Amino acid sequence: MSKHKPNNLIAEFLNYLDERFGIKKEIFFDYGFDTDGERISIFSEGINNKNLDGLIIKSIGLRAGKYFKDIRNGRVKLKISTNFAQIFGRYATKNVLQINDDEVKEYIRGSDLENIRPLNVEEGEVIIKWNENVIGGGNYSQGKIKNQIPKKKRLTKISDENF
Amino acid sequence: MGDIVIPSEFNERYSKLLGEDNKIFLDFCKKPLKKCIRINTLKVKNTDKFIENLDERYKLEKVPFCPYAYFIDHLNPGKMPEYFFGEIYIQDAASLIPPIALNLNPDGDEFVFDACAAPGSKTTQMAQIMNNKGCIVANDASNDRIKALFFNLESYGVMNIIVTGINMERPVPEKLYNKFTQILVDAPCSCEGTVRKDRKVLSRWSVRLLNFLSVQQKKIIKNAINMLKKDGILVYSTCTLAPEENEEVIDYALGNFDVEVEEIEIKNLKIREGITEWNGNDLSKDLKKCIRIYPQDNDTEGFFVTKLRKI
């Protein structure tokens, strides 16, 4: 991605989902998107025809992703949210990384994963799955997945017997 | 768990309300609350398979009046992987009732206002009943509480949602009048009904507090009625059983606004009708249609629910 944010942030986000994960735009036919210039939100179509006059809106829909500046090279990048990945990640056809029972316990607790040798996965953002469940997003590089689960969402005290 | 101290005035009030049943009521107040989970159908698509899988690991018991909720023997469901995935919501069984009472349409295009939404248990439940269709405006006056609301809305995959921060105790702009098809007012209250899970709740309890809250609740319901469309439905609920915060608030609404009380019909839910006299004051006879949920009746928290229609 370039050094600057694209002009049409939502179109670029949809392109990113398709190019990076194979998630097609058609899936979002029944949804609308909104952006504050940094974050992208997705919302149900039913909101579109409502009279919102007089409402001071703090947020709309679910946070789908955000643009951020990579401090290593100053480039603007996109990242999908964990909650968005958990809902729409099942439509991904590429850059999906399957982890095993031992790894999921570590990942949910917030740890990075090492010595991962996936097939057909490019370096960069990946969707992480455990069986049929999408855990969220992660950043894959050189055999390592950097954990992207928000701290508040991690289950740091989960014990193995709960699985 | 330590012993619970029942204030004598609390005891006297419930003795007046319940007569001989007061003893069993107070005994239930001392019993720990059964853990209850709601299956989030916004994320769980094959409910039967999901329940089958949970059933292999835990002892589940269906909540009789809600098809997508179960009592569970796990002491801390917040540590289950299903919680991480937003597939289960930990919610007391009685608090499932207000969204059910709204009779939301799963295929509709309704415009719903949740006046006191945080932390979002009922909001997320309404979103699942509505299949993420239509629109819910989830409102809360406190920025701190809204953080918890955001977290839950996102974790549970709610997308038919707008979040606002209107202070419902102050007059709302006229632009918001006659706007919503359904409104839920799950009002801030003295929480008497939560004593089974929060044993300190009665240490904060006093009649003065009930009267103070009653004034706030009347301000909230007044605004909510103004925001409701003609023929729209408003459900008022609290997790308390104090008449000052319940029947007296509804009596005020009936006496001052164009609303009427409707029957609430929920299968397999044991209810008691609302009271029509308190502290020597006669209240509207229609208050019999309100429902009181005592802990001993369904082995839940205590709750009060009323359904109003704007005429």
Interface residues (C-beta under 8 A of the other chain):
Chain A: Y31 I42 F43 S44 G46 I47 N49 K50 N51 L52 D53 G54 L55 I56 I57 K58 S59 I60 G61 L62 R63 S81 N83 Q86 I87 V104 I108 N133 K152 K153 L155 K157 I158 S159 N162 F163
Chain B: K43 G78 K79 M80 P81 Y83 F84 F85 G86 D109 F111 N132 K133 G134 C135 V137 I146 F150 F151 L153 E154 S155 G157 V158 M159 N160 I161 I162 V163 T164 G165 I166 P173 E174 K175 L176 K179
